[in-house]
Amino acid sequence: IEDPIVSGAIYELKGDIALLEGDHSSALKYYQRAESVMSGNPIQIKYQLDIVSTLLAQDNYDYALVTLKEIIDNEDIGFNEKNQAEELIAYTKHKLGI
């Protein structure tokens, strides 16, 4: 599939299915593929948030926090995505005891 938006959506759907099945490792790989396909596109942030959710489900708080800080530092982030990322940062810091 040549259209990156369609490819990204397909990878995200595969990631969602893997996550529902409890296969966090596969979900993470699919979300990372979706994110890489959309590099430079504002939709990329959505996939980064999917990656963070999967990392949190795996109790991988350190890497989740790094990814969340990258999201916040993105100048193209929308208001809703920024709020979601800030809430997830607070949750992650709480889990890390920071």
C-alpha positions as CSV (number, residue, x, y, z in Angstrom):
1,I,0.0,0.0,0.0
2,E,1.5,3.2,-1.1
3,D,-0.6,5.7,0.8
4,P,1.1,6.4,4.1
5,I,-2.2,7.3,5.9
6,V,-3.8,4.0,4.9
7,S,-0.7,2.1,5.8
8,G,-0.5,3.8,9.2
9,A,-4.2,3.1,9.8
10,I,-3.7,-0.6,9.0
11,Y,-0.7,-0.9,11.3
12,E,-2.7,0.8,14.0
13,L,-5.6,-1.5,13.6
14,K,-3.2,-4.5,13.8
15,G,-1.7,-3.0,16.9
16,D,-5.2,-2.5,18.4
17,I,-6.0,-6.2,17.7
18,A,-2.7,-7.4,19.2
19,L,-3.3,-5.2,22.3
20,L,-6.8,-6.6,22.8
21,E,-5.3,-10.1,22.6
22,G,-2.8,-9.2,25.2
23,D,0.2,-9.4,22.8
24,H,1.9,-6.2,23.9
25,S,5.1,-6.9,22.1
26,S,3.4,-7.2,18.7
27,A,1.1,-4.2,19.4
28,L,4.2,-2.1,20.1
29,K,5.8,-3.2,16.9
30,Y,2.7,-2.4,14.8
31,Y,2.3,1.0,16.5
32,Q,6.0,1.8,15.9
33,R,5.6,0.9,12.2
34,A,2.5,3.2,12.0
35,E,4.5,6.0,13.6
36,S,7.5,5.5,11.2
37,V,5.2,5.5,8.2
38,M,3.8,8.8,9.3
39,S,7.1,10.5,10.1
40,G,6.7,14.3,9.8
41,N,2.9,14.1,9.7
42,P,0.8,15.5,12.6
43,I,-1.0,12.1,12.7
44,Q,2.3,10.6,13.9
45,I,1.5,12.0,17.4
46,K,-1.6,9.7,17.6
47,Y,0.6,6.7,17.0
48,Q,3.2,7.9,19.5
49,L,0.4,8.0,22.1
50,D,-0.6,4.4,21.1
51,I,3.1,3.5,21.7
52,V,3.0,5.1,25.2
53,S,-0.2,3.3,26.1
54,T,1.4,0.0,25.2
55,L,4.6,0.8,27.1
56,L,2.5,1.7,30.2
57,A,0.6,-1.6,29.9
58,Q,4.0,-3.3,29.9
59,D,5.1,-1.2,33.0
60,N,7.9,0.3,30.9
61,Y,7.6,3.7,32.5
62,D,11.0,5.0,31.7
63,Y,10.7,4.6,28.0
64,A,7.1,5.9,28.1
65,L,8.3,9.0,29.9
66,V,11.0,9.6,27.2
67,T,8.4,9.2,24.5
68,L,5.9,11.5,26.2
69,K,8.6,14.2,26.5
70,E,9.2,13.9,22.8
71,I,5.5,14.4,22.1
72,I,5.3,17.5,24.3
73,D,8.3,19.0,22.6
74,N,6.7,18.6,19.2
75,E,5.6,22.1,18.0
76,D,2.8,20.6,15.8
77,I,1.0,18.9,18.7
78,G,-2.7,19.7,19.0
79,F,-4.4,20.9,22.1
80,N,-6.1,17.5,22.9
81,E,-3.0,15.5,22.2
82,K,-0.9,17.8,24.4
83,N,-3.5,17.5,27.3
84,Q,-3.5,13.7,26.9
85,A,0.3,13.6,26.9
86,E,0.5,15.8,30.0
87,E,-2.0,13.6,31.9
88,L,0.1,10.5,30.9
89,I,3.3,12.2,32.1
90,A,1.7,12.9,35.5
91,Y,0.5,9.2,35.7
92,T,3.9,7.9,34.6
93,K,5.8,10.1,37.1
94,H,3.5,8.9,39.8
95,K,4.2,5.3,38.9
96,L,8.0,6.1,38.9
97,G,7.7,7.9,42.3
98,I,9.0,11.1,40.8
